[in-house]
Amino acid sequence: MDVDGLRESACALNDGFQAKSKQLFGGGLEEDPQHQGIPFILPLLQSGDFFRQGEQESAKWFQLFDLHVRESPEDTGVLLASKTELDNVLLELLEKMREEGLVYPESK
């Protein structure tokens, strides 16, 4: 039995994430009988959601998470959305990959 792991998991449940997710994404579901038993609510965001909702709405989402990453079949790739600018970080990462001779295969 991993006592330290259980303790860390228990503490993580009390960090406010779950309640905040229900507050931000559970609007209108408060009267649903399942609402109380659902630990957290996260929508399956797509790239279009970030453009359609506008900056004010997505700013609310980023109160809950700093970074949103998911495989996006709709975009045939990976959706990466961040509340901070990542261009320089990604460019640096790509440069290191080139220096190490790592090549990302292109699909046909």
C-alpha positions in Angstrom: 0.0 0.0 0.0 1.4 3.4 -1.1 0.5 5.6 1.9 2.3 8.6 0.6 0.6 8.3 -2.8 -2.8 8.0 -1.1 -2.1 11.1 1.0 -1.0 13.1 -2.0 -4.2 12.0 -3.8 -6.4 13.0 -0.9 -4.7 16.4 -0.7 -5.1 17.0 -4.4 -8.8 16.5 -4.0 -9.0 19.5 -1.6 -7.1 22.0 -3.8 -10.2 23.7 -5.1 -9.9 22.5 -8.7 -13.0 20.3 -8.5 -15.3 22.9 -7.1 -14.0 25.6 -9.4 -14.5 23.4 -12.5 -18.2 22.8 -11.5 -18.6 26.6 -11.0 -17.1 27.5 -14.4 -18.5 24.7 -16.5 -21.5 23.4 -14.6 -23.8 26.4 -15.0 -27.4 25.3 -15.4 -26.7 21.8 -14.1 -27.0 22.6 -10.4 -30.6 21.2 -10.2 -29.6 18.0 -12.0 -29.7 15.1 -9.5 -26.3 13.9 -10.7 -24.6 17.3 -10.1 -23.7 16.7 -6.5 -22.1 13.3 -7.2 -20.0 14.6 -10.1 -16.5 15.4 -8.7 -15.6 17.9 -11.5 -16.8 19.1 -14.9 -14.5 19.7 -17.9 -15.7 20.2 -21.4 -14.1 18.5 -24.3 -12.8 21.8 -25.8 -12.0 22.0 -29.5 -9.9 24.6 -31.3 -13.0 26.4 -32.6 -14.2 26.9 -29.1 -11.3 29.2 -28.3 -12.1 31.3 -31.4 -15.9 31.3 -31.1 -16.1 32.1 -27.4 -13.8 35.0 -27.5 -11.1 36.2 -25.1 -13.4 37.0 -22.2 -14.9 33.5 -22.0 -11.6 31.7 -22.6 -10.0 33.8 -19.9 -12.5 32.2 -17.5 -11.4 28.8 -18.6 -7.7 29.7 -17.9 -8.7 30.5 -14.3 -9.0 26.7 -13.9 -6.0 25.6 -16.0 -2.9 27.2 -17.4 -2.5 24.8 -20.3 -5.0 22.7 -22.3 -3.6 19.8 -24.4 -5.6 17.2 -26.2 -5.5 15.1 -29.3 -7.7 16.7 -31.8 -9.0 14.5 -34.6 -11.1 17.5 -35.9 -7.8 19.3 -36.5 -5.8 16.2 -37.4 -3.3 17.0 -34.7 -2.8 18.2 -31.2 -4.6 21.1 -29.6 -2.4 23.2 -27.4 -3.9 26.3 -25.8 -2.1 28.3 -23.1 -2.8 31.4 -21.1 0.8 32.4 -21.6 2.8 32.9 -24.8 4.5 29.6 -25.8 6.1 30.6 -29.1 9.6 31.0 -27.7 9.4 27.9 -25.7 8.2 25.8 -28.7 10.8 27.3 -31.0 13.6 26.5 -28.5 12.2 22.9 -28.2 12.2 22.5 -31.9 15.7 23.9 -32.2 17.0 21.4 -29.6 15.2 18.6 -31.5 17.0 19.6 -34.7 20.3 19.7 -32.9 19.8 16.2 -31.7 18.8 15.0 -35.1 15.3 14.2 -34.1 12.8 14.3 -37.0 9.1 14.4 -36.8 7.6 12.2 -39.5 5.1 14.0 -41.8 1.9 12.2 -42.7 1.0 11.7 -46.3 
